[in-house]
Amino acid sequence: MDLNEIRYEVENGIATVTMNRPDKMNAMGTVMREELIWVFGEADRDDDVRVVVVKGAGKAFCAGADLSVGGSRFDYSREEGKEIPINEHRDGGGQISLAIFRCRKPVIAAINGHAVGVGITMTLPMDVRIVAEDAKIGFVFTRRGLVPEACSSWFLPRIVGISKATELVYTGRVFRAIEEAHSGLFSYVVPHDEVLTKAMNMAKEISENTSAVSVALSKALLWHGLGEADPQSVHLIDSRCFYWAGHQKDAYEGVESFLQKRPPRFTLRVSSDMPDFYPWWKEPKV
């Protein structure tokens, strides 16, 4: 795919995704949305990618949806001159979030500047959020006559708890990241010039020291465990995954490299070596 509003680079196991509309504060439009969806599918397929880091070009991470078309920006009742029934519309931000959620590689948000609307909700399915302490953040939907999108009504309460989620969404207030440093919304709140370094160091630690298949399975266990009814259900799938992993060559290598005091050389590939019972959950039909 030819990329016009996204830069995508892979080096040393780390894919860097840069939203690249700095003159528009990386505001989201159709082109950027489609390119992001493609990029996360590509990162998922590529065994050379171990970790994905997402950042924005210029001063902002993503200022939200591009509102330059005016008040009709979110009127999806007609698209390309055709009337669209309500049950056929699919939220664009949600399509991005689901692409990120389905990516089997860890995704780190390097929120280097302002992140508002979809600019912050799209980071919720990412595994780690590192943010500049002076970045402006806002779940501003109620102040625009809208509702949360990008699957954020599922992700946000699971990340910060229902009480904090309702506060952030109902008020629609814009705040500096440092104000919510202890809410759980962010993994790290750091000075602006430390955001990318922190993100890349974490990505490097994962890329150089872990089994790709172990990380992919761990990601699935953690995220899908949130939907299980009780710990007994999680115990059953934990046991199945641990049993499978224990007789794979990466487990042998992990133990032997530890005993021999050397870096591990893991060889299992996410594209071809996942267990035959993966995925163990059922996707809803859309």
N, C-alpha and C positions, 0 to 999 in steps of 0.2 A: 504494500500500500504506500502511495506517495503521501508523505506527511508535510503539512503546511503550517499547522499551528501547534505541533508537538515536536520536540526533539527527542530522539530515542537512541541511546548509546549503550553498548555492552562492553565492559572491560573487567577482566579479572573476576568474573562471576557476578558482577554487579551491573544491573540494568538501571540506568538513570533516565527517568522520564521527566522532561521539562516542559511545562505549559508555556508556550512561547508567543504571547501577545502582550509584551511589556507595555506598549503604548496604550493598551486597553486594560491594564492591570490584570491581564490574563482572564478577562471575562469570558464566560462559557457561551458558546454558540453551537450550532449544529455540527460544524466541521470539527471543532475540538472534541465534542462529545463522541462522534464516530471514530475519531482517531484514538481517543483514550480507550474505547471499547476494543478496538483492534490491537492496540499495544499490549493490553493485559492478556489477551488471548495469545499473542505472540510470545510474551514472556513465559506464560504457562507451558507452551509447547517446546520451548528452547531449553535443552539440558545445559547449555552453557550459562544460562541465567540461574543463579542461586538465590539472589535477593533483588528486590526492586526498590529503588529510592525515588520518590516523587517530589518535585520542587517546582517553583515558579520562576520565570525569568524576570529580572528587574526587581522592583521594590515590593511587589505583592506576590502572594501565593496564588490566590484566585479571588477576585472581587465579587464572584457570584455570576448570575446569568447576565448576558449582554442585554441591557434594557434600551438600547438605542432606537429600537423600532417603535417604542412608545407603549401606550396602555394596553394594546392588544397582544403584548409579548407572550402572555400565558393563555391566550384563548386558543385552545386546540380543537374547538368544535368544527373548524374547517381547516383542512390542510391541502395545499396544492389545488384549491378550488373544489374540493370534495368534502361533503359532510362526514364527520367521523363520529360514530356512535360512542357513547361514554364507555361501554364495556370493551371497546376495541383499542382505546388509547392506552399507551404504556409510557409512563414517566421517563424522560430521558435521563434524569439524574439517577433514577433507580436502575436503569440499564447499565450505567457506569458502575454503580455500587455492586450490582450482581456480578459484573465482569471481574471486579476486584475480589469479591468474596469467593468466586470460583477459582481464582488463580491459586495454584498450589504452592507458590513461592511466597515467602514472607514479604510483606510490603511495608515500607517505612515512609511515613509522611514527614518531609523536611519542610515544615511550614515557616518559610523564611520571611513572610510578611502577611498582610491582611488576608483573611479568609472569611468570607461572608456568604450566607445562603448556601448554594451548592458548593461553594468553595470550602466550607467546613463540613457539610454533610457527606460529601464524597470521601472525606478522610476517615469516617467512622468505621467502615469495613476494613480499613488498613490496620495492620497489627500493632504498630507503634506510631505515636504522634510526638514529634519533637518540634517545639515552636519557639519563635523569637518572643521574648518577654514583652516587647512593645507592639506586637502584632494586634490589630483590631480583629475581633472575632464576633460573629453575630448570627444567631438563628432567627433571621429577621422576617420570617414569613407572615406572621400575624400583622406586622406593620405594613405589609404590602397587600393585605386582603387575601392571603393565601394560606396554605397549610404546609407542614413539613413534608419533604419529598425524599427521594433517594434512599428509601427504606429506613430513614432516620428514626421513625417512631418505633422501629424494632431495635436498632443499634443503640441509640442514645440512652434509654433507660437501663440497658444492660451494662453500659459503660460507667454512667455517673449515678445511677439510681433514679427511681421515678420522681422523687421530690425535686432534685436538682434539674432533671430533664424538664419537668413542668415549668419551673421558674424560667429557665432559659428560653423555652418555646413560647410560653404565654406572654412574657414581657417583650420578646423580640429585641431585647436590648443589645447594644454593641458594647463590648468590653475589651479591655486589654488582656492579653493572655495571662499576664502575671497575676491578675485578680482571681483567676480560677486555677492557680498552680496546684492546689490541693484537692480539687474536685474529682480527680480521676480522668478528666477529659484528655489531659496530656500526660505522656510518660515523663517528659523533661521540658522545663521552661528555662531557656538559656538566653544569653545575649545574642543579638542578631548575627554577629559574625561567627558564632560557634555552632549554629544550627546544622549546616551542611557537614561540618567536620564530625560532629557527634553522630549524625546519621550514617555517614560513610564508615566511620570506625565500627559502629555496630554491625553494619552490613558486612564489613570485612571479617569481623569476628565470626559471624555465621558462615560466611562463604569458605573460610579457611579451616574451620575446625569441626564441622558437623556433616553428617550424612544427609544428602538431599532427600532421600526417601524417608528417613527418620523425621526430618523437619516437616515434610508434607503430611505425613500421618499425624504428627503431633498437632499441626495446625488444624486438621480436620477433627481430631479428638477434642481440642479446646473449644472451637467454635460450635460444633454440632452437639457437644456436651451441654451447651447452654439450653438446648431444646429438649433434653431428656427430662423425664418426669421425676426421677429419683436417682440416687447414687448407685443403686443396684443395677439399673439399666446401663449406666456408664461403666460399672465394673465388668459387665459381660463383654462389652466391646473393647475395653482396655485389655482384658485377658486375651481376647482373640488377636488383637494387634501385637501384644507383647509376645505371645506364643509364636506368631508368624515371624516377627522380627528376630527373635532369638536364634533361629536356625538359618538366618541369611548371612551372606559373607560379610556384610558391613558390621554386623554384631561381633563376628570373630575378629575382624580387623580392629574394631574399636577397643576390644579388650587387649589384643596382642600389642597394639601400638602403645597403650598405656603401660603395659608391663615392660615393654622395651624402651620406654621413655623417648618416643619419637613421634613426629606428627602423623596422624592417620592418613591413609590413602583409601578413601571410600570410593566405590565404583558403581554402586546401584544408581539407576537412572529413573527419574520420575516418569519419563515418557514411556518406559517399557517394563519397569520392574515393580510396580505397585502390586499389592496382593489382589488375588482374584475376587475377594469379597469387598473391594473398594470400588465405588462408594457403598456404604452400608445403610445410607438413608435414602428416602424416596423424595425426588423432586416433585413439587406440585405441578400439575398440568396447567399450562397457560395457553 
